[in-house]
């Protein structure tokens, strides 16, 4: 991934309390206000911190603004992609560079309030959560966005099994540092970071009602196509999480059932013909019955599914990470 990296000089002797990761795309007007707001909150609460702005190929002067902010504050760092890759790669890059004990993510459009940071930090540091997701209970968005969002979140809760979250896609989240170092956010998977964390073994997931502010500058990057992509990504995560390590359990079972049903159906068609022949009744050729071709198709598809599971098992067996387990502690 092509990127330009710029960091202000800072001491790496001490791990900061908080890393704030801010992905951005064409947000030049909001960045100075956001940085000043974060700095004020950190100063008032006595936190050591760093702010990591990830410029996702902005076409305005956002990167110049980040450079200026870094010149004024040694706690500000920046990464700039040569082109627009998306929010997930931006977050993944920010996570790789974050050094804080607690990592906070927020959007750059000022719709997320930095005043929420102290309580999010407390829930991670004191209450023992691995991840805390914001919940924008009262939103300042049009119905064309809020209604699909509710449907999306209801589906995500059911599929992921994380029933206590109401807003999977909220950009304002807090993480224990170990979480962001053990998950990979790719494609458009930023919507499902709590699910990714759960699949990685981080199950202490909480939620906090946060303030949602109306957009002050620029325009939304929202598009309805993200809901179609979102459901496809959710299906991918569900399948890989449930069957990724044991594909034969899915394809093999499905293939075996289809083959068995097809075989029984073909036997019934043949048996009916033999019965009618034995008793001198009129009969038709087996190939004249549509049920014979349906049964034959099921047997072929069942064999293919079974072979797909077998090939999947061979691929999984030869994966270099097949025995790469997450170990939380060792004595």
VEXFIBA-219879 format. One record per residue: residue number from 1; chain; x, y, z of N, C-alpha, C in turn. Coordinates in pm, whole numbers. Layout:
> NUM_A_X_Y_Z_X_Y_Z_X_Y_Z .
...
END
This chain:
> 1_A_84_-119_0_0_0_0_87_124_0 .
> 2_A_73_207_-99_155_326_-108_110_426_-2 .
> 3_A_204_483_71_169_580_172_287_670_200 .
> 4_A_254_791_244_356_883_293_342_887_444 .
> 5_A_454_885_512_451_881_657_518_1006_711 .
> 6_A_448_1072_802_505_1189_865_472_1180_1014 .
> 7_A_573_1189_1096_551_1192_1240_634_1305_1300 .
> 8_A_574_1368_1397_648_1472_1468_743_1407_1566 .
> 9_A_855_1471_1598_947_1412_1694_883_1398_1831 .
> 10_A_896_1283_1889_837_1260_2021_917_1153_2091 .
> 11_A_910_1155_2223_981_1056_2301_905_925_2301 .
> 12_A_974_813_2278_912_682_2279_950_605_2406 .
> 13_A_1003_678_2505_1046_611_2628_927_570_2712 .
> 14_A_818_645_2705_703_619_2790_581_590_2705 .
> 15_A_510_484_2739_388_451_2667_278_549_2706 .
> 16_A_213_614_2610_106_708_2645_-16_634_2699 .
> 17_A_-97_708_2774_-221_649_2825_-317_619_2710 .
> 18_A_-327_711_2615_-428_702_2512_-369_732_2375 .
> 19_A_-406_651_2278_-381_682_2137_-516_710_2072 .
> 20_A_-528_824_2008_-651_858_1937_-624_843_1788 .
> 21_A_-692_749_1724_-675_723_1581_-791_786_1507 .
> 22_A_-758_875_1412_-861_951_1339_-843_930_1189 .
> 23_A_-922_843_1126_-918_833_980_-991_953_920 .
> 24_A_-942_1004_807_-1005_1123_751_-996_1124_600 .
> 25_A_-1096_1185_538_-1098_1204_394_-1168_1337_365 .
> 26_A_-1089_1434_319_-1141_1568_285_-1212_1633_404 .
> 27_A_-1139_1651_513_-1195_1713_633_-1108_1831_679 .
> 28_A_-1056_1909_586_-960_2015_619_-1017_2117_718 .
> 29_A_-1145_2146_711_-1203_2252_795_-1218_2208_940 .
> 30_A_-1245_2081_962_-1273_2034_1098_-1149_1995_1177 .
> 31_A_-1037_1969_1110_-920_1914_1179_-862_2005_1287 .
> 32_A_-842_2136_1264_-786_2219_1371_-875_2221_1496 .
> 33_A_-1006_2230_1475_-1098_2231_1589_-1097_2098_1662 .
> 34_A_-1092_1988_1588_-1090_1857_1651_-962_1836_1731 .
> 35_A_-848_1873_1675_-721_1856_1745_-717_1939_1873 .
> 36_A_-766_2062_1866_-768_2150_1984_-861_2093_2091 .
> 37_A_-971_2038_2049_-1068_1981_2142_-1009_1859_2213 .
> 38_A_-945_1772_2137_-882_1653_2197_-773_1696_2294 .
> 39_A_-691_1792_2253_-582_1840_2339_-636_1896_2470 .
> 40_A_-745_1971_2463_-804_2028_2585_-854_1918_2679 .
> 41_A_-922_1818_2625_-974_1709_2707_-859_1633_2774 .
> 42_A_-752_1607_2699_-638_1534_2755_-570_1615_2866 .
> 43_A_-556_1742_2845_-490_1828_2943_-574_1838_3071 .
> 44_A_-704_1853_3057_-791_1868_3173_-795_1740_3257 .
> 45_A_-774_1625_3193_-781_1498_3265_-644_1439_3298 .
> 46_A_-539_1508_3260_-404_1464_3293_-359_1340_3219 .
> 47_A_-411_1315_3100_-371_1198_3022_-247_1229_2939 .
> 48_A_-156_1132_2928_-55_1137_2824_-116_1075_2699 .
> 49_A_-84_1129_2583_-159_1087_2465_-80_1108_2337 .
> 50_A_-135_1051_2231_-91_1079_2095_-213_1079_2005 .
> 51_A_-210_1162_1903_-317_1165_1803_-257_1120_1670 .
> 52_A_-317_1018_1610_-268_966_1483_-374_994_1376 .
> 53_A_-347_1093_1292_-436_1123_1180_-394_1037_1061 .
> 54_A_-490_963_1005_-463_882_886_-539_944_769 .
> 55_A_-465_1009_682_-525_1078_567_-546_978_453 .
> 56_A_-673_948_427_-708_845_330_-719_903_189 .
> 57_A_-607_957_140_-602_1007_3_-688_1129_-21 .
> 58_A_-694_1220_74_-776_1341_57_-730_1422_-64 .
> 59_A_-828_1484_-129_-799_1568_-245_-800_1716_-210 .
> 60_A_-829_1748_-85_-821_1888_-41_-689_1908_33 .
> 61_A_-681_2006_119_-554_2036_188_-548_1974_327 .
> 62_A_-620_1864_348_-622_1800_480_-482_1762_528 .
> 63_A_-398_1710_437_-265_1667_477_-179_1786_518 .
> 64_A_-193_1898_451_-120_2018_490_-162_2064_630 .
> 65_A_-290_2051_659_-340_2088_793_-279_1996_898 .
> 66_A_-272_1866_869_-212_1770_963_-65_1804_987 .
> 67_A_7_1837_881_147_1877_896_160_1998_988 .
> 68_A_72_2095_967_76_2215_1050_47_2183_1196 .
> 69_A_-49_2095_1220_-82_2057_1358_34_1983_1424 .
> 70_A_103_1899_1348_217_1825_1402_333_1918_1435 .
> 71_A_350_2024_1358_455_2121_1386_431_2193_1518 .
> 72_A_302_2209_1553_267_2283_1674_258_2193_1797 .
> 73_A_233_2064_1778_211_1973_1890_284_1842_1863 .
> 74_A_381_1808_1947_460_1687_1925_381_1559_1951 .
> 75_A_260_1572_2004_176_1454_2025_94_1419_1901 .
> 76_A_101_1501_1799_26_1476_1676_115_1406_1575 .
> 77_A_67_1296_1520_138_1221_1418_45_1203_1298 .
> 78_A_101_1169_1185_19_1155_1067_69_1051_969 .
> 79_A_-24_989_899_6_897_789_-83_939_673 .
> 80_A_-28_944_553_-106_985_436_-94_881_326 .
> 81_A_-207_827_280_-210_735_167_-201_816_37 .
> 82_A_-142_756_-64_-131_824_-193_-265_832_-265 .
> 83_A_-356_740_-231_-490_745_-290_-590_697_-186 .
> 84_A_-717_705_-220_-822_666_-127_-837_514_-123 .
> 85_A_-813_455_-6_-826_311_11_-952_273_88 .
> 86_A_-1001_361_173_-1118_330_254_-1088_337_402 .
> 87_A_-1194_335_480_-1181_353_625_-1111_236_693 .
> 88_A_-1139_114_648_-1077_-2_713_-925_-2_701 .
> 89_A_-867_16_581_-721_25_573_-664_140_657 .
> 90_A_-738_252_663_-691_366_743_-685_328_891 .
> 91_A_-790_263_940_-790_222_1080_-682_118_1108 .
> 92_A_-667_22_1017_-566_-82_1038_-425_-22_1045 .
> 93_A_-399_77_961_-269_145_963_-251_223_1092 .
> 94_A_-355_290_1137_-348_362_1264_-327_270_1381 .
> 95_A_-396_154_1380_-379_57_1489_-235_7_1495 .
> 96_A_-174_-14_1381_-38_-66_1378_60_32_1442 .
> 97_A_30_161_1434_121_263_1487_85_311_1627 .
> 98_A_-33_273_1677_-77_320_1808_5_256_1920 .
> 99_A_48_338_2016_129_289_2128_58_299_2262 .
> 100_A_-60_358_2265_-128_384_2391_-182_258_2459 .
> 101_A_-199_267_2590_-260_156_2664_-405_136_2622 .
> 102_A_-470_247_2592_-607_244_2541_-608_317_2408 .
> 103_A_-675_259_2310_-684_320_2178_-828_367_2155 .
> 104_A_-842_493_2119_-972_552_2090_-979_582_1941 .
> 105_A_-1089_545_1877_-1110_584_1738_-1228_680_1731 .
> 106_A_-1217_777_1642_-1327_869_1618_-1317_926_1478 .
> 107_A_-1432_967_1425_-1434_1027_1293_-1384_1170_1300 .
> 108_A_-1343_1224_1187_-1282_1357_1182_-1382_1468_1155 .
> 109_A_-1511_1435_1143_-1609_1535_1101_-1675_1610_1216 .
> 110_A_-1625_1591_1340_-1675_1657_1461_-1813_1607_1503 .
> 111_A_-1861_1499_1444_-1986_1441_1490_-1965_1352_1613 .
> 112_A_-1840_1313_1637_-1803_1242_1760_-1741_1342_1856 .
> 113_A_-1783_1337_1982_-1735_1433_2081_-1616_1379_2159 .
> 114_A_-1502_1449_2158_-1387_1407_2240_-1415_1411_2390 .
> 115_A_-1523_1480_2432_-1558_1482_2574_-1595_1342_2625 .
> 116_A_-1620_1249_2535_-1654_1112_2575_-1530_1032_2611 .
> 117_A_-1412_1082_2577_-1289_1004_2594_-1263_962_2738 .
> 118_A_-1273_1050_2838_-1241_1008_2976_-1324_888_3023 .
> 119_A_-1455_888_2995_-1538_776_3040_-1508_650_2962 .
> 120_A_-1482_662_2833_-1444_545_2754_-1314_486_2807 .
> 121_A_-1219_572_2840_-1092_526_2896_-1115_454_3030 .
> 122_A_-1201_511_3113_-1228_449_3244_-1290_311_3228 .
> 123_A_-1381_295_3133_-1446_166_3114_-1347_58_3071 .
> 124_A_-1244_98_2996_-1140_2_2957_-1044_-22_3072 .
> 125_A_-992_87_3131_-886_76_3231_-934_23_3366 .
> 126_A_-1057_59_3405_-1106_24_3537_-1213_-85_3536 .
> 127_A_-1305_-79_3441_-1413_-177_3437_-1372_-308_3370 .
> 128_A_-1259_-307_3301_-1206_-432_3246_-1261_-473_3112 .
> 129_A_-1323_-381_3039_-1371_-416_2905_-1254_-426_2808 .
> 130_A_-1270_-515_2710_-1173_-522_2601_-1203_-415_2496 .
> 131_A_-1331_-392_2475_-1376_-297_2373_-1505_-232_2421 .
> 132_A_-1515_-103_2399_-1639_-30_2429_-1680_45_2304 .
> 133_A_-1801_20_2260_-1851_83_2138_-1950_193_2174 .
> 134_A_-1940_306_2105_-2034_414_2126_-2171_380_2070 .
> 135_A_-2274_437_2130_-2412_419_2084_-2475_556_2068 .
> 136_A_-2492_597_1944_-2555_726_1916_-2706_710_1923 .
> 137_A_-2756_716_2047_-2897_689_2070_-2986_794_2003 .
> 138_A_-2944_918_2010_-3015_1027_1943_-2928_1076_1829 .
> 139_A_-2977_1056_1706_-2897_1086_1588_-2952_1208_1515 .
> 140_A_-2861_1281_1451_-2899_1395_1368_-2875_1360_1222 .
> 141_A_-2939_1253_1179_-2926_1205_1042_-3064_1194_979 .
> 142_A_-3074_1200_847_-3203_1184_781_-3255_1042_794 .
> 143_A_-3387_1024_774_-3448_892_785_-3390_794_684 .
> 144_A_-3345_846_569_-3286_759_468_-3159_691_518 .
> 145_A_-3102_743_625_-2983_683_684_-3014_608_813 .
> 146_A_-3105_664_895_-3131_603_1026_-3208_472_1015 .
> 147_A_-3307_462_925_-3386_340_914_-3301_223_864 .
> 148_A_-3224_238_753_-3136_127_713_-3033_91_820 .
> 149_A_-2988_192_896_-2892_166_1003_-2951_76_1111 .
> 150_A_-3078_100_1147_-3143_16_1248_-3157_-128_1199 .
> 151_A_-3195_-146_1073_-3208_-280_1017_-3072_-350_1013 .
> 152_A_-2970_-274_973_-2835_-328_965_-2787_-374_1103 .
> 153_A_-2807_-291_1205_-2760_-325_1339_-2837_-443_1398 .
> 154_A_-2966_-453_1368_-3045_-567_1417_-2992_-697_1358 .
> 155_A_-2959_-695_1228_-2904_-814_1164_-2767_-849_1221 .
> 156_A_-2684_-747_1240_-2549_-770_1293_-2554_-828_1433 .
> 157_A_-2646_-781_1517_-2659_-836_1652_-2694_-984_1648 .
> 158_A_-2787_-1019_1562_-2832_-1158_1556_-2723_-1251_1504 .
> 159_A_-2656_-1209_1397_-2554_-1295_1336_-2431_-1307_1424 .
> 160_A_-2386_-1195_1482_-2263_-1195_1561_-2281_-1253_1701 .
> 161_A_-2406_-1248_1750_-2429_-1294_1887_-2395_-1191_1992 .
> 162_A_-2355_-1069_1950_-2325_-962_2046_-2453_-882_2064 .
> 163_A_-2538_-928_2153_-2673_-874_2165_-2680_-740_2235 .
> 164_A_-2574_-700_2307_-2581_-577_2385_-2539_-453_2306 .
> 165_A_-2500_-468_2179_-2459_-353_2100_-2574_-306_2011 .
> 166_A_-2596_-176_2010_-2702_-118_1928_-2649_-44_1806 .
> 167_A_-2518_-17_1804_-2462_66_1696_-2323_14_1660 .
> 168_A_-2318_-90_1577_-2190_-151_1540_-2101_-53_1464 .
> 169_A_-2159_36_1386_-2082_119_1294_-2042_254_1354 .
> 170_A_-2069_275_1481_-2030_402_1544_-1877_416_1539 .
> 171_A_-1830_529_1488_-1685_549_1476_-1616_570_1608 .
> 172_A_-1691_607_1712_-1632_634_1843_-1627_506_1925 .
> 173_A_-1507_451_1939_-1488_327_2012_-1360_335_2093 .
> 174_A_-1352_252_2197_-1231_242_2279_-1189_96_2286 .
> 175_A_-1058_73_2284_-1004_-63_2282_-888_-76_2380 .
> 176_A_-880_-191_2442_-756_-226_2509_-651_-247_2401 .
> 177_A_-527_-206_2424_-426_-207_2319_-407_-345_2257 .
> 178_A_-423_-450_2338_-404_-586_2286_-505_-619_2177 .
> 179_A_-622_-559_2185_-726_-589_2087_-684_-544_1948 .
> 180_A_-640_-418_1936_-608_-364_1804_-483_-429_1746 .
> 181_A_-401_-490_1831_-281_-557_1781_-309_-701_1738 .
> 182_A_-428_-751_1767_-459_-890_1735_-573_-905_1635 .
> 183_A_-620_-795_1579_-722_-806_1475_-671_-737_1349 .
> 184_A_-722_-780_1236_-688_-718_1108_-815_-661_1048 .
> 185_A_-815_-530_1026_-932_-463_969_-903_-441_821 .
> 186_A_-979_-505_735_-952_-500_592_-1084_-481_517 .
> 187_A_-1074_-452_387_-1195_-433_306_-1282_-324_363 .
> 188_A_-1405_-359_400_-1496_-268_470_-1535_-323_606 .
> 189_A_-1444_-399_667_-1475_-468_791_-1476_-377_914 .
> 190_A_-1451_-247_897_-1455_-158_1012_-1593_-157_1077 .
> 191_A_-1696_-191_1000_-1832_-197_1055_-1845_-307_1159 .
> 192_A_-1759_-406_1151_-1773_-525_1234_-1654_-546_1326 .
> 193_A_-1589_-440_1367_-1475_-455_1457_-1512_-528_1586 .
> 194_A_-1629_-500_1648_-1664_-581_1767_-1673_-731_1737 .
> 195_A_-1724_-766_1619_-1734_-907_1579_-1594_-964_1555 .
> 196_A_-1507_-887_1491_-1369_-931_1470_-1300_-955_1605 .
> 197_A_-1325_-864_1700_-1265_-879_1833_-1317_-1005_1902 .
> 198_A_-1447_-1030_1888_-1505_-1150_1948_-1444_-1276_1888 .
> 199_A_-1429_-1279_1756_-1370_-1395_1691_-1224_-1416_1732 .
> 200_A_-1156_-1306_1772_-1018_-1316_1817_-1007_-1352_1965 .
> 201_A_-1122_-1369_2031_-1120_-1411_2171_-1141_-1300_2272 .
> 202_A_-1167_-1178_2227_-1190_-1066_2318_-1341_-1049_2335 .
> 203_A_-1395_-1107_2440_-1540_-1116_2456_-1599_-1014_2553 .
> 204_A_-1514_-940_2623_-1566_-840_2717_-1594_-711_2639 .
> 205_A_-1710_-707_2579_-1748_-598_2490_-1864_-520_2552 .
> 206_A_-1845_-391_2568_-1947_-306_2629_-1992_-195_2537 .
> 207_A_-2086_-117_2586_-2143_-9_2506_-2165_113_2594 .
> 208_A_-2149_229_2535_-2173_355_2607_-2254_449_2517 .
> 209_A_-2360_504_2571_-2437_604_2497_-2351_729_2483 .
> 210_A_-2335_775_2359_-2250_891_2332_-2331_997_2258 .
> 211_A_-2280_1117_2264_-2345_1229_2197_-2317_1226_2048 .
> 212_A_-2420_1248_1970_-2404_1258_1825_-2430_1404_1786 .
> 213_A_-2333_1464_1722_-2342_1604_1685_-2372_1617_1536 .
> 214_A_-2446_1721_1501_-2474_1748_1361_-2345_1786_1289 .
> 215_A_-2332_1747_1163_-2213_1780_1085_-2199_1931_1072 .
> 216_A_-2079_1980_1101_-2054_2123_1099_-1991_2169_968 .
> 217_A_-1902_2087_913_-1832_2122_789_-1846_2010_687 .
> 218_A_-1830_2044_562_-1823_1945_456_-1954_1872_435 .
> 219_A_-1945_1755_370_-2062_1674_341_-2036_1529_376 .
> 220_A_-2144_1456_399_-2133_1317_442_-2074_1230_332 .
> 221_A_-2002_1126_373_-1947_1028_279_-2038_906_270 .
> 222_A_-2158_918_327_-2253_807_334_-2308_773_196 .
> 223_A_-2323_643_169_-2385_597_44_-2464_470_71 .
> 224_A_-2579_456_5_-2664_339_30_-2597_208_-10 .
> 225_A_-2498_216_-100_-2432_93_-143_-2358_24_-29 .
> 226_A_-2329_99_78_-2255_38_188_-2339_-66_262 .
> 227_A_-2472_-56_254_-2556_-154_321_-2553_-288_247 .
> 228_A_-2551_-283_114_-2538_-406_37_-2404_-472_68 .
> 229_A_-2298_-392_61_-2164_-445_91_-2155_-491_236 .
> 230_A_-2225_-418_324_-2220_-453_465_-2278_-590_495 .
> 231_A_-2390_-624_431_-2450_-755_453_-2363_-866_394 .
> 232_A_-2300_-839_280_-2211_-939_222_-2090_-962_312 .
> 233_A_-2035_-854_368_-1922_-867_459_-1961_-943_585 .
> 234_A_-2083_-918_634_-2131_-987_754_-2143_-1137_728 .
> 235_A_-2194_-1173_610_-2205_-1315_574_-2066_-1379_566 .
> 236_A_-1970_-1304_512_-1833_-1355_502_-1774_-1381_641 .
> 237_A_-1792_-1284_732_-1739_-1301_867_-1805_-1417_938 .
> 238_A_-1936_-1429_922_-2007_-1540_988_-1953_-1674_939 .
> 239_A_-1937_-1687_808_-1892_-1815_753_-1749_-1845_794 .
> 240_A_-1659_-1749_779_-1519_-1773_813_-1501_-1796_963 .
> 241_A_-1582_-1724_1044_-1573_-1743_1188_-1623_-1880_1232 .
> 242_A_-1726_-1931_1164_-1788_-2057_1205_-1724_-2178_1138 .
> 243_A_-1687_-2163_1009_-1639_-2278_933_-1501_-2257_871 .
> 244_A_-1439_-2141_894_-1311_-2113_830_-1205_-2217_859 .
> 245_A_-1202_-2268_981_-1101_-2368_1017_-1145_-2510_988 .
> 246_A_-1275_-2531_965_-1328_-2666_942_-1430_-2661_827 .
> 247_A_-1386_-2632_706_-1480_-2617_595_-1558_-2744_565 .
> 248_A_-1503_-2862_598_-1572_-2987_570_-1700_-2998_652 .
> 249_A_-1704_-2934_768_-1823_-2941_852_-1941_-2873_785 .
> 250_A_-1915_-2776_698_-2022_-2707_626_-2049_-2772_491 .
> 251_A_-1947_-2776_406_-1965_-2828_271_-1990_-2979_272 .
> 252_A_-1918_-3050_359_-1934_-3194_364_-2072_-3235_410 .
> 253_A_-2123_-3168_515_-2257_-3200_565_-2363_-3169_460 .
> 254_A_-2352_-3048_401_-2449_-3009_298_-2443_-3103_178 .
> 255_A_-2321_-3134_134_-2305_-3223_20_-2359_-3362_47 .
> 256_A_-2332_-3414_166_-2379_-3548_201_-2531_-3554_204 .
> 257_A_-2594_-3453_262_-2740_-3450_268_-2802_-3441_130 .
> 258_A_-2745_-3353_44_-2799_-3340_-91_-2782_-3469_-170 .
> 259_A_-2666_-3531_-159_-2642_-3656_-232_-2738_-3765_-182 .
> 260_A_-2756_-3775_-50_-2843_-3878_5_-2987_-3858_-39 .
> 261_A_-3036_-3733_-35_-3173_-3706_-78_-3190_-3736_-227 .
> 262_A_-3091_-3696_-306_-3096_-3725_-450_-3096_-3874_-478 .
> 263_A_-3013_-3948_-403_-3005_-4093_-423_-3139_-4160_-387 .
> 264_A_-3198_-4116_-276_-3327_-4173_-235_-3435_-4141_-339 .
> 265_A_-3435_-4017_-390_-3534_-3979_-490_-3518_-4060_-617 .
> 266_A_-3392_-4083_-661_-3368_-4164_-781_-3411_-4309_-758 .
> 267_A_-3385_-4359_-638_-3426_-4496_-606_-3578_-4510_-607 .
> 268_A_-3647_-4408_-557_-3794_-4411_-557_-3847_-4412_-699 .
> 269_A_-3790_-4326_-786_-3834_-4322_-927_-3812_-4458_-993 .
> 270_A_-3694_-4517_-973_-3666_-4649_-1030_-3753_-4757_-969 .
> 271_A_-3777_-4749_-839_-3859_-4848_-770_-4003_-4847_-818 .
> 272_A_-4056_-4728_-842_-4194_-4717_-893_-4205_-4784_-1029 .
> 273_A_-4107_-4763_-1116_-4110_-4827_-1248_-4105_-4979_-1236 .
> 274_A_-4014_-5030_-1152_-4003_-5174_-1135_-4131_-5233_-1079 .
> 275_A_-4192_-5164_-987_-4318_-5213_-928_-4427_-5225_-1034 .
> 276_A_-4438_-5119_-1118_-4542_-5122_-1221_-4513_-5229_-1327 .
> 277_A_-4383_-5249_-1357_-4348_-5357_-1452_-4384_-5494_-1395 .
> 278_A_-4355_-5516_-1269_-4378_-5645_-1204_-4526_-5681_-1200 .
> 279_A_-4611_-5579_-1185_-4754_-5603_-1176_-4826_-5582_-1309 .
> 280_A_-4752_-5567_-1417_-4810_-5556_-1549_-4885_-5427_-1573 .
> 281_A_-4847_-5323_-1501_-4912_-5193_-1518_-4836_-5111_-1620 .
> 282_A_-4903_-5010_-1672_-4835_-4920_-1766_-4728_-4838_-1693 .
> 283_A_-4623_-4812_-1763_-4515_-4735_-1700_-4446_-4650_-1807 .
> 284_A_-4369_-4555_-1760_-4293_-4466_-1850_-4144_-4486_-1824 .
> 285_A_-4066_-4442_-1917_-3922_-4448_-1898_-3880_-4360_-1780 .
> 286_A_-3776_-4405_-1711_-3725_-4326_-1599_-3685_-4186_-1645 .
> 287_A_-3628_-4178_-1764_-3582_-4048_-1815_-3696_-3958_-1858 .
> 288_A_-3819_-4011_-1859_-3934_-3926_-1890_-3986_-3855_-1767 .
> 289_A_-3937_-3893_-1651_-3983_-3830_-1525_-3893_-3712_-1489 .
> 290_A_-3951_-3594_-1462_-3867_-3479_-1421_-3800_-3503_-1287 .
> 291_A_-3861_-3590_-1202_-3803_-3616_-1070_-3667_-3685_-1081 .
> 292_A_-3650_-3764_-1187_-3522_-3831_-1206_-3410_-3729_-1227 .
> 293_A_-3437_-3626_-1308_-3335_-3525_-1336_-3310_-3436_-1215 .
> 294_A_-3416_-3410_-1138_-3397_-3335_-1014_-3308_-3414_-918 .
> 295_A_-3335_-3545_-907_-3255_-3631_-819_-3111_-3637_-868 .
> 296_A_-3092_-3650_-999_-2957_-3657_-1055_-2881_-3528_-1029 .
> 297_A_-2950_-3413_-1043_-2887_-3283_-1017_-2845_-3271_-871 .
> 298_A_-2930_-3317_-780_-2896_-3311_-637_-2775_-3398_-605 .
> 299_A_-2766_-3513_-669_-2651_-3600_-645_-2522_-3537_-697 .
> 300_A_-2530_-3473_-813_-2411_-3407_-869_-2369_-3291_-781 .
> 301_A_-2467_-3205_-742_-2435_-3092_-657_-2382_-3138_-522 .
> 302_A_-2441_-3245_-467_-2393_-3297_-339_-2249_-3343_-348 .
> 303_A_-2214_-3408_-459_-2075_-3452_-477_-1981_-3333_-487 .
> 304_A_-2025_-3229_-556_-1941_-3110_-571_-1920_-3039_-439 .
> 305_A_-2027_-3027_-359_-2014_-2965_-227_-1918_-3045_-139 .
> 306_A_-1932_-3178_-144_-1843_-3262_-62_-1698_-3244_-104 .
> 307_A_-1672_-3240_-235_-1536_-3220_-284_-1484_-3082_-248 .
> 308_A_-1574_-2980_-249_-1532_-2845_-208_-1486_-2844_-63 .
> 309_A_-1561_-2916_24_-1520_-2926_164_-1388_-2999_179 .
> 310_A_-1368_-3105_99_-1244_-3181_105_-1126_-3093_63 .
> 311_A_-1143_-3018_-46_-1036_-2927_-92_-1011_-2818_12 .
> 312_A_-1120_-2767_73_-1104_-2666_178_-1023_-2719_295 .
> 313_A_-1046_-2844_332_-969_-2904_441_-821_-2915_404 .
> 314_A_-792_-2950_280_-653_-2958_236_-586_-2821_243 .
> 315_A_-659_-2717_201_-604_-2581_208_-579_-2541_353 .
> 316_A_-678_-2569_441_-662_-2533_582_-547_-2609_647 .
> 317_A_-532_-2735_610_-424_-2817_668_-287_-2763_630 .
> 318_A_-275_-2708_510_-146_-2658_463_-124_-2510_493 .
> 319_A_-218_-2448_564_-201_-2308_601_-90_-2295_705 .
> 320_A_0_-2199_689_108_-2183_787_58_-2136_924 .
> 321_A_-68_-2088_929_-123_-2038_1056_-224_-2135_1117 .
> 322_A_-223_-2261_1074_-326_-2354_1122_-314_-2380_1272 .
> 323_A_-195_-2366_1329_-176_-2384_1472_-135_-2254_1541 .
> 324_A_-177_-2142_1481_-146_-2011_1538_-261_-1970_1630 .
> 325_A_-247_-1998_1759_-354_-1972_1856_-322_-1847_1937 .
> 326_A_-429_-1777_1979_-413_-1659_2063_-396_-1702_2209 .
> 327_A_-280_-1679_2266_-252_-1715_2404_-257_-1590_2490 .
> 328_A_-347_-1589_2588_-365_-1471_2671_-263_-1462_2783 .
> 329_A_-226_-1576_2840_-134_-1574_2953_-55_-1703_2953 .
> 330_A_59_-1699_3020_145_-1817_3027_224_-1810_3155 .
> 331_A_238_-1923_3223_312_-1926_3351_431_-2018_3334 .
END
